[in-house]
């Protein structure tokens, strides 16, 4: 089991598809297109977010879908996951730090997450074998969010939110994540969507890491 991690817009979905095509196995994508709350989270003003609690609802929606995905992925011999449940806590924490999720909501979220983790620990494949951390500068992140073209992500008022997520990502990866080995790939000078050579290099980096770990 390989999971992709990294900032919004970094190219995890493209990387997931790429690895699935070249390495085989079952691919699991982050559930975004059918998420009714996600556009509201980005476009609602502060008063509406406060009244309708979109950040908390969105976090619960993502947590539920990622829980379903990790359980399904564990049933397959080989799988590639576009952002796993193990990364979900980081997003909840940042939204809590920014005041978008209340102390009570964050406490409820962590209790639910812990119960889910207890169940995950009972299945055969308890965690990924490898997490591929796609890392880039904030400048690159903003450029790629713009190129992706999701209208609800383009508001410049979201830059503070993106920066809050970006600035502590390394800390979460290197000081909090402990479920598997980590492969860091610098995406600043790598375009796996438009440059076939970069795509090949990306896949080779992952394959070489798995071979080093003696995982076929």
C-alpha positions as CSV (number, residue, x, y, z in Angstrom):
1,X,0.0,0.0,0.0
2,X,1.4,3.4,-1.1
3,X,-0.3,6.7,-0.1
4,X,0.3,10.1,-1.5
5,X,0.6,13.1,0.8
6,X,1.1,16.9,0.3
7,X,-0.5,20.2,-0.1
8,X,-3.7,21.1,-2.0
9,X,-2.8,21.4,-5.7
10,X,0.5,19.7,-5.5
11,X,-0.6,16.9,-7.9
12,X,-1.5,13.9,-5.7
13,X,-4.3,12.8,-7.9
14,X,-2.1,12.8,-11.0
15,X,0.6,11.0,-9.1
16,X,-1.9,8.4,-7.9
17,X,-3.1,7.8,-11.4
18,X,0.5,7.6,-12.6
19,X,1.6,5.1,-10.0
20,X,-1.6,3.0,-10.6
21,X,-0.9,2.8,-14.3
22,X,2.8,1.9,-14.0
23,X,2.8,-0.3,-10.8
24,X,-0.5,-2.0,-11.1
25,X,-2.8,-2.5,-8.1
26,X,-6.1,-0.8,-7.2
27,X,-6.3,3.0,-7.1
28,X,-8.3,5.1,-4.6
29,X,-8.9,8.7,-5.2
30,X,-9.8,11.4,-2.7
31,X,-13.5,12.1,-2.9
32,X,-13.8,15.7,-4.1
33,X,-16.1,16.1,-7.1
34,X,-19.1,14.6,-5.2
35,X,-18.4,16.5,-2.0
36,X,-21.2,19.0,-1.6
37,X,-19.6,20.8,1.4
38,X,-16.2,21.5,-0.1
39,X,-17.3,24.4,-2.4
40,X,-19.3,25.9,0.5
41,X,-16.2,25.7,2.8
42,X,-14.2,27.8,0.3
43,X,-16.9,30.3,-0.8
44,X,-19.0,31.0,2.3
45,X,-18.2,34.2,4.2
46,X,-17.1,34.1,7.8
47,X,-20.6,34.6,9.2
48,X,-22.1,31.8,7.2
49,X,-19.2,29.5,8.1
50,X,-19.7,30.3,11.8
51,X,-23.5,29.8,11.5
52,X,-23.5,26.6,9.5
53,X,-20.2,25.1,10.7
54,X,-18.9,24.1,7.3
55,X,-15.3,23.5,8.3
56,X,-16.4,20.9,10.9
57,X,-18.9,19.3,8.6
58,X,-16.3,19.1,5.8
59,X,-13.7,17.5,8.1
60,X,-16.3,14.9,9.2
61,X,-17.2,14.2,5.5
62,X,-13.5,13.7,4.6
63,X,-12.8,11.6,7.6
64,X,-15.7,9.3,6.8
65,X,-14.7,8.9,3.2
66,X,-11.0,8.3,4.1
67,X,-12.1,5.7,6.7
68,X,-14.1,3.9,4.0
69,X,-11.1,4.0,1.6
70,X,-8.5,2.7,4.0
71,X,-10.7,-0.3,4.9
72,X,-11.4,-1.0,1.2
73,X,-7.7,-0.6,0.2
74,X,-6.6,-3.0,2.9
75,X,-8.6,-5.8,1.1
76,X,-6.3,-5.5,-2.0
77,X,-2.8,-6.9,-2.4
78,X,-1.6,-3.7,-4.0
79,X,-3.2,-0.3,-3.6
80,X,-2.4,3.4,-4.2
81,X,-4.2,6.0,-2.2
82,X,-4.7,9.7,-2.9
83,X,-4.3,11.1,0.6
84,X,-5.1,8.7,3.4
85,X,-6.9,8.9,6.7
86,X,-3.6,9.3,8.5
87,X,-3.2,12.8,7.0
88,X,-6.7,13.9,7.9
89,X,-5.9,15.0,11.5
90,X,-3.4,17.6,10.2
91,X,-6.1,19.4,8.2
92,X,-8.4,19.3,11.3
93,X,-5.7,20.7,13.5
94,X,-4.9,23.6,11.1
95,X,-8.6,24.5,10.9
96,X,-8.8,24.3,14.7
97,X,-5.7,26.5,15.0
98,X,-7.3,29.1,12.7
99,X,-10.5,29.1,14.7
100,X,-12.6,27.6,12.0
101,X,-13.2,24.5,14.2
102,X,-14.1,25.0,17.8
103,X,-12.4,23.3,20.8
104,X,-15.5,21.2,21.3
105,X,-15.7,20.2,17.7
106,X,-12.0,19.3,17.6
107,X,-12.4,17.2,20.7
108,X,-15.4,15.3,19.1
109,X,-13.4,14.9,15.9
110,X,-10.4,13.4,17.7
111,X,-12.6,11.0,19.7
112,X,-14.1,9.8,16.5
113,X,-10.7,9.5,14.7
114,X,-9.3,7.5,17.6
115,X,-12.2,5.1,17.5
116,X,-11.6,4.7,13.7
117,X,-7.9,4.1,14.3
118,X,-8.6,1.4,16.8
119,X,-10.7,-0.4,14.2
120,X,-8.0,0.1,11.5
121,X,-5.4,-1.4,13.8
122,X,-7.5,-4.6,13.8
123,X,-7.3,-5.2,10.0
124,X,-4.5,-7.0,8.2
125,X,-2.9,-4.0,6.5
126,X,-2.9,-1.6,9.3
127,X,-1.1,1.2,7.5
128,X,0.6,2.1,4.2
129,X,4.0,0.5,3.5
130,X,5.1,3.9,2.1
131,X,4.0,7.4,2.2
132,X,5.2,9.6,-0.7
133,X,5.4,13.2,0.5
134,X,5.1,15.6,-2.4
135,X,6.8,18.7,-1.2
136,X,7.1,22.2,-2.9
137,X,7.6,25.9,-2.2
138,X,4.5,28.0,-1.4
139,X,5.0,29.8,-4.7
140,X,4.7,26.5,-6.6
141,X,1.7,25.5,-4.6
142,X,-0.2,28.7,-5.4
143,X,0.8,28.5,-9.1
144,X,-0.5,24.9,-9.4
145,X,-3.7,25.7,-7.5
146,X,-4.3,28.4,-10.1
147,X,-3.5,26.0,-13.0
148,X,-5.8,23.4,-11.7
149,X,-8.6,25.9,-12.2
150,X,-11.2,24.9,-9.6
151,X,-13.1,28.2,-9.3
152,X,-13.9,27.9,-5.6
153,X,-10.1,27.6,-4.8
154,X,-9.1,30.8,-6.6
155,X,-10.2,33.5,-4.2
156,X,-7.1,35.4,-3.0
157,X,-8.7,35.6,0.4
158,X,-7.8,31.9,0.8
159,X,-4.0,32.5,0.6
160,X,-3.7,32.8,4.4
161,X,-5.4,29.4,4.7
162,X,-3.2,27.8,2.1
163,X,-0.1,29.3,3.8
164,X,-1.2,28.0,7.3
165,X,-1.5,24.5,5.8
166,X,1.8,24.8,3.9
167,X,4.1,26.2,6.6
168,X,3.6,23.3,9.1
169,X,3.4,20.4,6.7
170,X,7.0,19.4,7.2
171,X,6.5,19.4,10.9
172,X,3.6,17.0,10.6
173,X,5.4,14.7,8.2
174,X,8.7,14.5,10.1
175,X,7.6,14.9,13.7
176,X,4.1,13.4,13.9
177,X,3.6,10.9,11.1
178,X,4.9,7.5,12.2
179,X,2.8,4.9,10.4
180,X,5.2,4.0,7.6
181,X,8.4,4.8,5.8
182,X,8.4,8.2,4.0
183,X,9.7,9.2,0.6
184,X,10.1,12.9,0.0
185,X,9.9,14.1,-3.6
186,X,10.6,17.8,-4.4
187,X,8.0,18.9,-6.8
188,X,9.3,22.5,-7.5
189,X,11.1,21.4,-10.6
190,X,9.0,18.3,-11.5
191,X,5.9,18.4,-13.7
192,X,4.5,14.9,-13.9
193,X,1.4,16.0,-15.8
194,X,3.1,17.8,-18.7
195,X,6.6,16.3,-18.8
196,X,6.8,12.6,-19.6
197,X,10.4,12.5,-18.3
198,X,9.4,13.8,-15.0
199,X,6.6,11.3,-14.8
200,X,9.1,8.5,-15.4
201,X,11.5,9.9,-12.8
202,X,8.7,10.1,-10.2
203,X,7.6,6.5,-10.7
204,X,11.3,5.3,-10.6
205,X,11.9,7.1,-7.3
206,X,8.9,5.3,-5.8
207,X,9.8,1.9,-7.3
208,X,13.4,2.3,-6.1
209,X,12.3,3.1,-2.6
210,X,10.0,0.1,-2.5
211,X,12.8,-2.1,-3.8
212,X,15.1,-0.7,-1.1
213,X,12.5,-1.7,1.4
214,X,12.3,-5.2,-0.2
215,X,8.6,-4.7,-1.1
216,X,7.5,-6.1,-4.5
